[in-house]
Amino acid sequence: METIEPADVEKMRASGRKLFLVDVRNPDEYQEIRAKDAVLYPLPEFDADAVGEAFKAGDFDEEKIYVICRSGARSANAVGQLESVGVKAVNVTGGTLAWNAAGLPVENG
């Protein structure tokens, strides 16, 4: 499974690249804090085909979906599901905890 550090995701975005960043945590976690511009697809209802279709319908600069959760375990599960339907995906190492600890842009509410 391919992984990427949160800072590397943000460097790509800061350079102007449009990425599909998927957050697979629960809605209450997502409301509390999330990586800026992350889109919520909670793992309990995760549908890899639907996420893949949303990705294909978007105008993204990368051929991969970047998946984040709290610490990396749930996102690894989602990456596996995406790969099983032929969608390229990358697990964001350390999840939202690492993202926030690195001082990268977040949103809440």
N, CA, C and O of each residue as an XYZ file, in Angstrom:
436
protein
N       0.841     -1.185      0.000
C       0.000      0.000      0.000
C       0.883      1.244      0.000
O       1.826      1.372      0.781
N       0.542      2.142     -0.896
C       1.295      3.386     -0.979
C       0.870      4.325      0.147
O      -0.312      4.428      0.473
N       1.853      5.008      0.734
C       1.575      5.976      1.793
C       2.237      7.305      1.442
O       3.132      7.372      0.600
N       1.777      8.353      2.107
C       2.347      9.685      1.924
C       2.239     10.438      3.240
O       1.271     10.274      3.982
N       3.220     11.249      3.518
C       3.210     12.083      4.718
C       2.256     13.262      4.513
O       2.130     13.768      3.398
N       1.579     13.704      5.591
C       0.676     14.846      5.462
C       1.347     16.078      4.852
O       0.746     16.750      4.014
N       2.562     16.379      5.250
C       3.252     17.563      4.728
C       3.453     17.465      3.218
O       3.420     18.480      2.522
N       3.662     16.253      2.709
C       3.846     16.084      1.268
C       2.538     16.312      0.507
O       2.546     16.841     -0.605
N       1.414     15.910      1.113
C       0.110     16.188      0.501
C      -0.090     17.696      0.416
O      -0.499     18.223     -0.618
N       0.201     18.377      1.510
C      -0.019     19.825      1.538
C       0.929     20.549      0.590
O       0.540     21.551     -0.010
N       2.144     20.078      0.439
C       3.077     20.695     -0.520
C       2.520     20.593     -1.933
O       2.610     21.545     -2.708
N       1.948     19.446     -2.271
C       1.355     19.274     -3.598
C       0.203     20.260     -3.785
O       0.091     20.909     -4.825
N      -0.647     20.362     -2.770
C      -1.786     21.274     -2.875
C      -1.330     22.728     -2.933
O      -1.885     23.521     -3.694
N      -0.323     23.083     -2.137
C       0.180     24.455     -2.106
C       0.795     24.852     -3.449
O       0.843     26.032     -3.794
N       1.261     23.858     -4.199
C       1.836     24.148     -5.517
C       0.754     24.321     -6.585
O       1.058     24.563     -7.753
N      -0.518     24.194     -6.171
C      -1.623     24.405     -7.092
C      -2.264     23.147     -7.623
O      -3.204     23.222     -8.414
N      -1.775     21.981     -7.205
C      -2.360     20.720     -7.677
C      -3.693     20.480     -6.967
O      -3.796     20.647     -5.752
N      -4.695     20.092     -7.724
C      -6.013     19.790     -7.162
C      -6.072     18.291     -6.874
O      -6.000     17.471     -7.789
N      -6.205     17.943     -5.587
C      -6.231     16.551     -5.142
C      -7.596     16.198     -4.574
O      -8.317     17.065     -4.081
N      -7.942     14.928     -4.646
C      -9.163     14.432     -4.015
C      -8.741     13.829     -2.685
O      -8.197     12.725     -2.642
N      -8.993     14.557     -1.596
C      -8.652     14.124     -0.243
C      -9.923     13.651      0.442
O     -10.836     14.437      0.697
N      -9.970     12.355      0.736
C     -11.152     11.715      1.310
C     -10.903     11.412      2.779
O      -9.912     10.772      3.130
N     -11.803     11.871      3.631
C     -11.752     11.608      5.072
C     -12.764     10.514      5.385
O     -13.946     10.661      5.074
N     -12.318      9.420      5.997
C     -13.205      8.282      6.238
C     -13.607      8.139      7.714
O     -14.092      7.087      8.129
N     -13.403      9.191      8.491
C     -13.814      9.146      9.898
C     -15.328      9.313     10.019
O     -16.030      9.487      9.023
N     -15.807      9.256     11.236
C     -17.224      9.453     11.492
C     -17.570     10.942     11.412
O     -16.701     11.790     11.610
N     -18.839     11.264     11.122
C     -19.228     12.672     10.976
C     -18.877     13.553     12.166
O     -18.472     14.699     11.973
N     -19.021     13.052     13.398
C     -18.696     13.873     14.564
C     -17.204     14.203     14.621
O     -16.832     15.308     15.017
N     -16.355     13.266     14.234
C     -14.915     13.519     14.190
C     -14.590     14.553     13.117
O     -13.769     15.446     13.324
N     -15.242     14.416     11.982
C     -15.044     15.315     10.846
C     -15.444     16.741     11.222
O     -14.754     17.693     10.857
N     -16.548     16.895     11.948
C     -17.006     18.222     12.357
C     -16.040     18.860     13.345
O     -15.868     20.079     13.349
N     -15.415     18.048     14.176
C     -14.505     18.564     15.196
C     -13.258     19.190     14.562
O     -12.894     20.322     14.881
N     -12.614     18.451     13.672
C     -11.419     18.945     12.980
C     -11.160     18.066     11.770
O     -11.370     16.854     11.809
N     -10.697     18.697     10.689
C     -10.402     17.943      9.463
C      -9.358     18.688      8.650
O      -9.195     19.901      8.784
N      -8.658     17.950      7.811
C      -7.726     18.567      6.876
C      -8.538     19.468      5.950
O      -9.626     19.100      5.508
N      -8.007     20.635      5.668
C      -8.710     21.590      4.807
C      -9.088     20.940      3.475
O      -8.263     20.297      2.826
N     -10.335     21.118      3.088
C     -10.897     20.638      1.821
C     -11.071     19.119      1.739
O     -11.323     18.590      0.656
N     -10.942     18.414      2.858
C     -11.193     16.971      2.856
C     -12.693     16.729      2.702
O     -13.507     17.470      3.252
N     -13.049     15.695      1.955
C     -14.438     15.344      1.698
C     -14.779     14.104      2.519
O     -14.031     13.126      2.512
N     -15.893     14.144      3.216
C     -16.272     13.057      4.122
C     -16.969     11.904      3.397
O     -17.958     12.102      2.690
N     -16.433     10.701      3.588
C     -17.035      9.436      3.175
C     -16.805      8.465      4.330
O     -15.834      7.709      4.306
N     -17.686      8.469      5.353
C     -17.447      7.658      6.550
C     -17.245      6.172      6.227
O     -17.963      5.595      5.411
N     -16.261      5.576      6.881
C     -15.943      4.177      6.616
C     -17.120      3.229      6.863
O     -17.283      2.280      6.096
N     -17.954      3.438      7.900
C     -19.074      2.501      8.090
C     -20.012      2.387      6.889
O     -20.625      1.341      6.680
N     -20.127      3.470      6.090
C     -20.978      3.438      4.892
C     -20.149      3.508      3.614
O     -20.700      3.763      2.543
N     -18.865      3.290      3.700
C     -17.954      3.504      2.574
C     -18.323      2.616      1.394
O     -18.476      1.403      1.540
N     -18.463      3.227      0.236
C     -18.769      2.520     -1.007
C     -17.667      2.875     -2.001
O     -17.684      3.945     -2.611
N     -16.714      1.964     -2.152
C     -15.550      2.231     -2.989
C     -15.942      2.587     -4.421
O     -15.317      3.452     -5.036
N     -16.957      1.936     -4.948
C     -17.398      2.251     -6.312
C     -17.906      3.688     -6.405
O     -17.573      4.407     -7.347
N     -18.718      4.108     -5.424
C     -19.266      5.466     -5.432
C     -18.162      6.508     -5.276
O     -18.192      7.545     -5.939
N     -17.198      6.244     -4.415
C     -16.085      7.164     -4.231
C     -15.258      7.241     -5.520
O     -14.837      8.322     -5.931
N     -15.035      6.098     -6.144
C     -14.316      6.066     -7.417
C     -15.032      6.853     -8.495
O     -14.393      7.548     -9.285
N     -16.355      6.751     -8.536
C     -17.138      7.509     -9.524
C     -17.057      9.008     -9.255
O     -16.941      9.802    -10.188
N     -17.117      9.399     -7.975
C     -16.996     10.820     -7.625
C     -15.626     11.345     -8.043
O     -15.502     12.476     -8.514
N     -14.616     10.525     -7.869
C     -13.261     10.895     -8.266
C     -13.176     11.086     -9.776
O     -12.617     12.076    -10.248
N     -13.724     10.148    -10.526
C     -13.689     10.229    -11.987
C     -14.453     11.450    -12.502
O     -14.089     12.033    -13.523
N     -15.517     11.831    -11.787
C     -16.337     12.968    -12.202
C     -15.690     14.307    -11.860
O     -16.088     15.348    -12.382
N     -14.691     14.272    -10.979
C     -14.028     15.507    -10.566
C     -12.934     15.914    -11.529
O     -12.557     15.166    -12.430
N     -12.444     17.100    -11.318
C     -11.381     17.650    -12.161
C     -10.100     17.708    -11.328
O      -9.693     18.778    -10.875
N      -9.469     16.548    -11.130
C      -8.303     16.454    -10.262
C      -7.024     16.313    -11.076
O      -7.029     15.781    -12.186
N      -5.931     16.801    -10.500
C      -4.633     16.770    -11.173
C      -3.882     15.460    -10.953
O      -2.905     15.192    -11.652
N      -4.306     14.664    -10.027
C      -3.631     13.410     -9.701
C      -4.497     12.233    -10.137
O      -5.715     12.356    -10.266
N      -3.858     11.106    -10.359
C      -4.577      9.889    -10.740
C      -4.851      9.015     -9.532
O      -5.149      7.829     -9.672
N      -4.752      9.596     -8.347
C      -4.920      8.849     -7.103
C      -5.835      9.610     -6.159
O      -5.926     10.837     -6.197
N      -6.510      8.845     -5.312
C      -7.289      9.418     -4.224
C      -6.413      9.370     -2.977
O      -5.767      8.356     -2.712
N      -6.388     10.441     -2.224
C      -5.641     10.504     -0.972
C      -6.641     10.303      0.160
O      -7.637     11.022      0.248
N      -6.379      9.329      1.025
C      -7.345      8.946      2.050
C      -6.748      9.196      3.434
O      -5.613      8.819      3.722
N      -7.552      9.845      4.280
C      -7.113     10.207      5.626
C      -8.175      9.794      6.639
O      -9.367      9.787      6.334
N      -7.732      9.451      7.845
C      -8.654      9.184      8.948
C      -8.078      9.857     10.189
O      -7.495     10.936     10.082
N      -8.224      9.257     11.341
C      -7.676      9.847     12.566
C      -6.185      9.585     12.679
O      -5.396     10.503     12.902
N      -5.799      8.300     12.521
C      -4.390      7.946     12.725
C      -3.802      7.078     11.612
O      -2.588      6.880     11.572
N      -4.629      6.561     10.715
C      -4.122      5.789      9.588
C      -4.719      4.410      9.395
O      -4.578      3.837      8.314
N      -5.381      3.855     10.398
C      -5.918      2.495     10.287
C      -7.161      2.429      9.403
O      -7.234      1.595      8.500
N      -8.131      3.293      9.653
C      -9.353      3.270      8.840
C      -9.062      3.658      7.392
O      -9.652      3.106      6.463
N      -8.159      4.599      7.210
C      -7.828      4.996      5.842
C      -7.134      3.855      5.106
O      -7.321      3.698      3.900
N      -6.339      3.059      5.809
C      -5.709      1.893      5.179
C      -6.776      0.914      4.705
O      -6.650      0.325      3.632
N      -7.817      0.743      5.497
C      -8.932     -0.122      5.120
C      -9.602      0.415      3.854
O      -9.867     -0.340      2.920
N      -9.873      1.721      3.827
C     -10.532      2.332      2.665
C      -9.648      2.248      1.421
O     -10.151      2.009      0.322
N      -8.348      2.441      1.581
C      -7.427      2.322      0.439
C      -7.516      0.910     -0.131
O      -7.564      0.732     -1.348
N      -7.539     -0.098      0.750
C      -7.683     -1.480      0.291
C      -8.967     -1.694     -0.489
O      -8.967     -2.380     -1.510
N     -10.061     -1.111     -0.016
C     -11.339     -1.240     -0.713
C     -11.280     -0.563     -2.078
O     -11.772     -1.110     -3.065
N     -10.686      0.611     -2.139
C     -10.569      1.323     -3.415
C      -9.708      0.539     -4.401
O     -10.060      0.398     -5.572
N      -8.587      0.034     -3.921
C      -7.708     -0.749     -4.790
C      -8.399     -2.003     -5.304
O      -8.137     -2.441     -6.424
N      -9.285     -2.586     -4.489
C      -9.983     -3.811     -4.900
C     -10.952     -3.574     -6.056
O     -11.340     -4.519     -6.742
N     -11.349     -2.305     -6.277
C     -12.220     -1.989     -7.418
C     -11.446     -1.248     -8.511
O     -12.041     -0.658     -9.413
N     -10.123     -1.284     -8.421
C      -9.289     -0.735     -9.480
C      -9.005      0.752     -9.407
O      -8.589      1.351    -10.398
N      -9.223      1.359     -8.244
C      -8.972      2.788     -8.074
C      -7.636      2.961     -7.344
O      -7.405      2.326     -6.315
N      -6.768      3.808     -7.869
C      -5.494      4.079     -7.209
C      -5.737      4.983     -6.010
O      -6.414      6.006     -6.114
N      -5.174      4.589     -4.870
C      -5.374      5.357     -3.646
C      -4.105      5.328     -2.798
O      -3.291      4.409     -2.897
N      -3.957      6.354     -1.967
C      -2.784      6.517     -1.120
C      -3.253      6.796      0.308
O      -4.169      7.591      0.521
N      -2.628      6.142      1.277
C      -2.952      6.337      2.684
C      -2.107      7.482      3.243
O      -0.881      7.461      3.128
N      -2.758      8.483      3.849
C      -2.048      9.595      4.476
C      -1.574      9.130      5.849
O      -2.377      8.901      6.754
N      -0.260      8.995      5.989
C       0.368      8.468      7.199
C       0.056      9.320      8.423
O       0.202     10.542      8.397
N      -0.374      8.662      9.489
C      -0.624      9.368     10.744
C      -1.938     10.087     10.826
O      -2.311     10.576     11.893
N      -2.657     10.165      9.717
C      -3.999     10.723      9.690
C      -4.098     12.179     10.123
O      -3.139     12.948     10.048
N      -5.293     12.520     10.576
C      -5.588     13.887     10.981
C      -4.772     14.300     12.200
O      -4.438     15.475     12.352
N      -4.452     13.353     13.062
C      -3.605     13.678     14.211
C      -2.258     14.220     13.738
O      -1.801     15.256     14.223
N      -1.624     13.531     12.800
C      -0.329     13.967     12.270
C      -0.476     15.255     11.467
O       0.384     16.133     11.529
N      -1.571     15.365     10.711
C      -1.833     16.567      9.917
C      -1.881     17.791     10.828
O      -1.206     18.788     10.573
N      -2.668     17.711     11.875
C      -2.833     18.822     12.803
C      -1.536     19.098     13.567
O      -1.165     20.256     13.758
N      -0.851     18.048     14.002
C       0.408     18.213     14.729
C       1.466     18.908     13.886
O       2.330     19.604     14.420
N       1.402     18.724     12.585
C       2.358     19.362     11.670
C       1.993     20.826     11.396
O       2.737     21.537     10.721
N       0.854     21.268     11.918
C       0.440     22.656     11.716
C      -0.101     22.934     10.321
O      -0.078     24.075      9.859
N      -0.586     21.901      9.654
C      -1.133     22.064      8.300
C      -2.554     22.606      8.380
O      -3.184     22.507      9.433
N      -3.074     23.174      7.299
C      -4.396     23.820      7.339
C      -5.518     22.851      7.709
O      -5.622     21.754      7.161
N      -6.350     23.283      8.649
C      -7.502     22.482      9.083
C      -8.758     23.332      9.047
O      -8.700     24.560      8.971
N      -9.883     22.658      9.103
C     -11.197     23.296      9.201
C     -11.948     22.593     10.318
O     -11.615     21.470     10.696
N     -12.954     23.259     10.838
C     -13.859     22.605     11.782
C     -15.237     23.203     11.660
O     -15.438     24.247     11.038
N     -16.185     22.511     12.272
C     -17.569     22.964     12.204
C     -18.341     22.314     11.112
O     -19.525     22.601     10.937
